Amino acid sequence: MSEKPLSSFGVEIEFLAAVIMGDDQPPKPERLKASKGRPIYVENHNVEEMLDQIRQVMQDAAEGHEGDRVLDSLSAGDRNANHLLEYRNWAAKLDVSVDMPFAIEDEKHMDNYWWYGFEITSPPLWATEKSYQEVHRVIEAVSERFLIFAPSTAGLHVHYGRGKEWIPLKDLRRIAAFLYAADPVLARLHASDRRDNIHCLSNRLYSSMAHGIPPDDVRKYLGQPQPGEPIELNAEPDLGLGAPAGERFNIGKSIFQRGILDGYHFNRNLFKQCMHRWALGLPRLLPGAERDRPLDVHLGAYTLLSCPDAPTIRFLNQTLGYPRMAYNFEHYKGIDSIDPDLKRTIEFRQPTGTVNADEVVAHAKVCVRLADYASTAPLNELWKLILDLQESEENSEWFDVFDLLAELGLEKEAEVIERQKATELGIKLDDPDIIYEIRKKPYPESMIDDLPLAVFLNRPRKEGDEWANSEVCRRLPEYLSLCGVDTDPVRENYERTCVYRCEGMDLEKMRDSRFTTVTAEPGEFEESTDAEVLKHVTPMTHVAVRLKEDVA
């Protein structure tokens, strides 16, 4: 490495792996027939032995082909790099959050195997081509050695940083502002299970910034001292819009027409539930903020560009009950923090999980480029693009996510991600000249009161656990039906031929957390508005529901 780059990165990849107890060789599932990988063979569900096999493959793949690793470029004994020491090499761990979707579980030959969720993590790497090659080589080795796949429940997390250092406040402001504006546009790259996931909610729609909480009030709430660093942007935001994009820049023939990929669907009730309780009593919010809709893009971006300190930026990019959003600033409790274990990265949490090496590298490059551009672009150029993104939020036929990637010089990465998106949507790319259109169903704006309820069943572990949020239960069948999922009542004498398996360890203390899902018709459930009941229900609601005892 002749010259140290501006930025560093790391990746976390979640997936499911096929495991066999003994030496059986059952047929591969149809979806994995083309895979070169083999199951992990172990005795008696020995998780540590599974992890050792994965670690060995990663170590062998990386040895002699290491990228520009951050720790290798630092002086021995550098105490300012203590937070990086546990990430010196590629790592693997069990990840019970990666569930097997019901539809996939029922596919032919899937039940020949046990399926375990894993997460593998790269060491921190400088953002160089050599580093991306290491990532590609390791992911390719793992996917060719093991029978694995990334379901819709899996994520790909990319960490962006500056080696061992904190991201400077000036750059942190710009990155936060740019990602707030780009969030709804970038979301179109990701699967619906990632866009509507409580573990990576939209910063643009549900964060404290979206609620219009003034930074001065946040600073008082956090007990922050007066800021010492001058604020970069002092002018009033320009309300004019930049010139519309013409033909898609240099991306060539695109698989998708502009404006047809689905994005976020705003949930007004979730928005209200995410508002910090202390902020409900504020005499005023930011100018332009409303109690039932998110702050306009340009106003939120302008506020973030003017933020006086890192903890305030962090707070404005979180929300009540969901601190880790799509763009996670959680580690920025304070740039002067002396906590040796505190990471110094921004985490991109929403990309769709994948075990395709080309796709992992493409997403990593996109995340790095987004943050680098925000940090280094002339301020007027950055602001112009923020205004373009504001217009695109409402009019994606005018400027879409692939225009954004092309403008940032990511044409090759856009082509890889477009093909990933086509695969996700079940589009077979047999005809290279075809341009696909997706017919979108209208999104319902009102509650449908006579819908059946989707109810998650588990054994209550504490008082109130048997109650659920009424609106979540009512609307889930509605959303599923929009996706083409059959939510009709179970027919008489229906019999499920196999029991749903948690695919994890069968530990006594974990059994109560296992759940199943049923559909309850009107008359089979009861409602409550009792305050003592409602306090146990998450997300917060005005009406709770539960199955009647004779039905349960």
N, C-alpha and C positions, 0 to 999 in steps of 0.2 A: 504494500500500500504506500504509494509515493506521497500522497497528501491526505490528511485525515478529512473525511467528509463532514458535512454539517451534522448529519443525523445518524441515529442508530435505530435498530428495530429488533423485534423478536416475535415469534409466532407460537400460538397454542392451537393445536388441531384436535378436535373431538371426533370419535368414531366408535362404531361397534365392531367387535372382532368375534369370529366364530371359534368356539372352543369345543374340543372333544375330550371326553374322559376315556382314556384307554387308547387303543390303536385302530379303531374303526375307520373306514374310509367311505362314508355315505356320499350320495350324489350331491353335487353343488346346487344351491338354489338357482332358479332361472336367471334372476337379475345379476348373478355373479358367475355365470357360466364362462364368460370370457376372461375372468380373472386368473392370473397365473398363481395367485396366492393359495396357501394351504392353511387349514385350521391350526390353532395352537393346541398341541397335545400335552395334557397334564393329568395328574392323578388327584382325585378328591378335591377339585376346585381350588387348587393351590394358587392363590392370586400372586404371591411373590414370585413363583416360578414363571407365571405368564409374563409378569413385568420384566423379569430377567431376560426372557427370550426377546422381547421387544427392544430392550435397552442394548442388547448385544448386537442386534441387526443395525440399530442406529449408530452405535460406536464403530462397527466395521465399515459402514458406508461413509462416515465422516473422516475416518482416519486417513491421513495423507491428502485429504481434499478439503481441509478446513478453510472457511472463509476468513474475512477480517474480523476476528472476534475482539470485542471491546476489552475484555480482561487481558488478552494477550498484548494489548498496546499500552497497558498501564504499568507503572513501577510496582515492584513487589512490595507488599506491606502498605500500600496506599489505603489509609483508613477511610478515605472518602469514597472508596469503592466497596465497602463492606456489604452494602445492599445487593451487590451483584454476585457475591461469592457462591450462593447456593445455585446459581444458574450457569456455572462454569461449563457444563456439558449438556448434551441432549438428555432430557429426563422423561420419564413415563410414570403415570399414576392411574389408579382406578377412578372412573368418573361415573357415579351412579345417576347423574342428571341426564345422561343420554339414554332416552327411552326408545324401545322398539315400537314404532307406530302399529296400531292394530291391523291396518290394511296389509302391511308388509309381513307381519307375523303369520298371517294366514296363507301366504304364498307357498307354493309347492316346495317341499324339501327344507323350508326354513326351520321347521321343528326337528330336523335331524341334528341340530347343534344347540349348544348353549351360547348365548350372545352376551358378551360383557362390554360395558362402556369403558373406554380409555381416553386419556388426554396425553398427548406428547408435546413437549415444550422445547423450543430451541434455546441455545445460549444467546445473550445479547450480541448483535452483530452490527458492524458499521454498514451503512447502506451502499454497498459496492456490488458490482456484478459478480465478483468472486463469492461474496456472501450469499447472494441469491442462488448461485450455483450449488453451494453447500446445502441450502434448504431443499432445492429441487432434488438433489441426489439422495438425501436422507428420506424424504417423503416417497420418492419413487422406490427405494429399497424396501421400505415398510409395506407399501401397497403391493409389491411384487412377491414378497415373502409370505404375507399373511392374507387370509380371506377376510377382508374388511370392507366396510362401506360407511358413508356418512349419511344417516337419515335426516329428515327435516328437523328433528329435535337437536341435532348437533350444530355447534357453532365453530367458526374460525375467528380467533381473536388475534389482532395485530397490535403490538405495543410499539409506540413511537417515542423516542427519547433523544437525548444528546450525550450518549456515552454515560459516564458516571455523574454528569452534572445535571442540575435542574434546568428545565427549559426557561430561558429568561422571560421576565414578565412582559416585555414588549412583544415577544413572539407568542407567548401564551394568550394574550389578548386577541391577537390577530387570528390565531388558530381557532379559538373559541367562537369568534364572530363569524368566521368563514364556515365552520362546520354547522353552526346554528342555521345559516342560510342554505347550506348545501344539503342538509339532512333529508328533507322531503324528496329531493331529486335523487340522491344516492340510494334512498330506500327502494327505489324501483329496481335496483340491481339484485335485491335480496328476496329470498322466499318469504311467503306470507307468515310462516311459522317464526321467522326472525323479526319481521316488521311488527307483529302484534304480540311480541313476547315480553312478559313483565320483567325479564332479566336484561332487556336492552331496549327500553321504551324510548320513544322519540324525544330528543332534547328540544326540538322545535315545537312540539305539541304539548308536552307535559312537564317540562322543567320549571324551576322557580323563575327563570328568565321568561318563559312563555306566559307565566302568570303576571308578569309585570311588577314583581317586587323590587322596589328601588334599592340600588346598591348601598346607599347611605343607611337604610334601615337594616340591611343584611349586616353591615359592618357593626352597627350598634348591637345587634343580636349576637354576633360572634365575639364582641368585645375587642374588636381590632383597633390598634392605635392609628393615629393620623398617618396617611400615606406619605412616603418620602420620595417616590419616583414620579416625575412629571407625567401627566396624561398625554398620550400621543395625539388624540383627535379631539379638537375643541370646537370645530365648526359645526353648525347645524347640518343634519343629514340632508343630502340632495334628494328630493323626492322624485326627480326625473328618472326615466328608465334608459338603459343603454340601447343601442341599436340592435334589432332582432338579428339572430344568426341567419345566414343564408343556407345554402346547401351544407350538409354535414361536412366538416372541414376536410380532413385527409383520410377519413375512415373507410372510404370506398363503399362497396355494396354492403348495406346493412341488412341483418336478418329481420329486424323489426322496424316498422314505420314509427315515426315520431309520435309520442303521445299514447301509445297503446299499452304500455306496460303499467301494471297496477301499482299504486303507491299506498300511502297511509289512508286510513279511514278514521276521521276524528271521532272520539268517544267523549261526548260532553260530560257525561256522568263521571267517567274516570278523571277527566280534567278537574272537575270540582273536588273530587276526593283527594287529589294530589296536592291541593293547596295547603301550605303549612298553616296550622291552626293559629299560631301567633300572628301570622300576617293577615288573618281575616279581620282583625281589629284595627288595622292600619287606617288612618284617616284618608289616605290617598295612595293610589298606585301610580306607576309611571304614566305620563300623558299618552293616551291612545290605548291603554290597557282596559280590558273589560273582564267582568267576573265569569263569563261563560264562553270565552273564546281566547285562543292564544294571541299574544302580542304580535303585531305585524313584523315580518322578517327584518325590514330595514331598521325599525326601532330597537328590536332586540340586538341586532348586530352592532348598531351604533353604541348601545349601552355597554356591551361587552368590550368594544374597542376603547371605551372610556373607563374601564374598571380600574380601581386604584391598587388592588393587591390580588395575589393568587388565591387566598382562602375565599374571597368574595366570588371570584370566577368559578371556583369549585362549587360553592353553594348554589350559585345561579344555574349550574349545569347538573343539579340533582333535584329530587322532588320528594315529597313526603312518602316514606315507605319504600322508595326505589332509588337508593343512592347510586347504583351503577346503571347508567343509561347507555344509549347507543354509542355515545362518545363520552368516555368515562374519565373525569378529571379528579377522581376520588383521592388520589395520592397527594394532591396539591393543597394539603392543610396549611402549608407555609413553606415558601422557598428557603427560609432560613431554619427549617426544622433540623434538629440534631438527631432525630430518630434514625439509627443506623440501618434499620431494616425496611425503611419506607421506600418503596419504588419511586422512580422519578419520571414515569412515563404517562402518556395519554393512551388509553386503551380503546381501540376500535372494536366494538363487541358485536356488531350486527351482521357482518358477512356470513353468508350461508356456508355451513360446514362442507368440506370436500376432502377427499384423499387423492385427488388428481394433482400431481406436482406442478403442472403448468398453471392450474387455477390458484393454488396456494401462493405461488410466486407473483402472479398477476395482481391478486388482492393486496399482497404486501407492498408491491410497488405503487399501487393506487393510494394506499394509506400514507405512505411516506411522501409521495408527491403532493398530495393535498396539503399536508402540514408544512412541507418545505415551501410550496408556493405561497401559502398564507404568510409565512415568516419573511419572505424575501421580495415579494412583488411590491412595486411602487404603490403607495397607499391609494392613489386615485384609480389605479388599475384594479386593485383588489376591490375597492368600493363599487366600481362599475360592474364587476362580475357578481358581487353580492346583489346588486339591483337586478341583473339578469336572472339570477336564481329566484329572486322574489317573484318576478313575472312568470317564471317557469312553474312555480308551485301551483298556480292557477291555470296556466296555459302550457302544458307540456308538449303540445304540438308546435310550439314556437321555438323552444329550446329544451332539449332533453338531456338525460344523464350521459348519453354517448357524445353529445356535443360538448358537454363539460369535460369529459375525459380527453377528447380530441384537442380541445383548447389547451389542456395541460400537457400535451405531447404524449398521451398514453394510448395511441391508436392500436398498437399491438396488444396491449393489455385489454383494451376494449373488445377486440375481436375474440380473445380467449373467454372473457366473461360473457359475451353475447352467446357463445356456443354453450357455455354452462347454463345460461338462462333458458336456452332453447331445450336443452335436455331436461331441465326441471319441469318445463311446461309440457313435456311429452311430444315435442316437435322433432320429427326425423328430418335431418338435413340432407335429403336425397337429391334435391335440386338446388344447386348453388346459386341459381339466378332468381329463386323465388323470394318474395318479400312477404312476410307473414303478418296477418292482421288478427288480433284477438278480440272477439266480441265480449265486451264487458257487460255484466248484468247491472242494472241500476242498484245503487246502494240504498237500503231502506233508511228513512229518516225517523220513523215513528216506532214506538213499541207496539208489538202485536200481542194483545192480551190473551188470545185464545190458543197460543202455541203451547205444546207440551214443554215440560221442563227437563233439561239435562241435569241430572243430579249425580255428584261424585259420592260414592259410598265408601266409608271406612269406619272402623270401630272408634267411637269417640274416646280420646285420651284424656280430655279434660272437659269441664262444664262448657257447654255452648258449641262444641265441635260438630254436633249433628246439624247445626243450622248453616245455611248458605245464603249468599247474596241473591236476592230475587231476580234482579235484572240480568245478572250474569247467567243464571240458569235459564231464564226465559229466552234470551237472545242467542244462546249457543246453538240450539237447533236451527234457528233462522240463518245464522252465519254458515253453518255446515251445509244447509240446503242450497245456499248460493254457490257453494263450491261443488255441488253435484252429489253430496253425500246423502244417502237415503236415511231419513229420520222418522220413517213411519213406525207405528207401534209394533212391538214384537208380536209375530203371529202366534196363535195358540199352538201349544205342544212344541214350541221351538226348543231345540236342544243344541248347546254349544259342545262341539266334539272334543275340545281341549281347553284346559284351564289357562287363563292368562298368567304367564310367568313373569316375575319381576326381573328376571335375568341377572339379579345381583345375589349377594350372599344372604342365605336364609338365617339371619340372626334373630333371636327371640325379641330383642328390643326394637327391631326394625319392622316387625310384622304389622303393628298397628298402623304404620304409615302407608301400607299398600292399599290401593283403592281400585274400585271398578266404576263403571259409568252405566247408569240406566236412564230411561226416559219415563217420566211420570206424567200421566194424563190428569186434567182437572178432576178433583175429587180424591186424588190419591196423595195429595200433599196439603199441608196447612201453612198458613202465613202468620207472622207475628210482627207487631210494631213496638213491642215491649223494649224499653231502653236497656234493661238488664240483658236481654237476648242480643240486641243489636251491637252491644259493645264487644261481643266476641266474634263478630263477623268481619271478614276482610275480603275485598275492599269494603269500606264503610258504605252503609246503605240505609234507607228509610224503611225497607221491608225485608224481612228474612223468611226463608222457606225451609221446610224439612219434610221428609216423607212421613205420612201417618204411620203410627206404630204397627198397625196390622199389616200394612203394605211392606214396611221394612222387614 
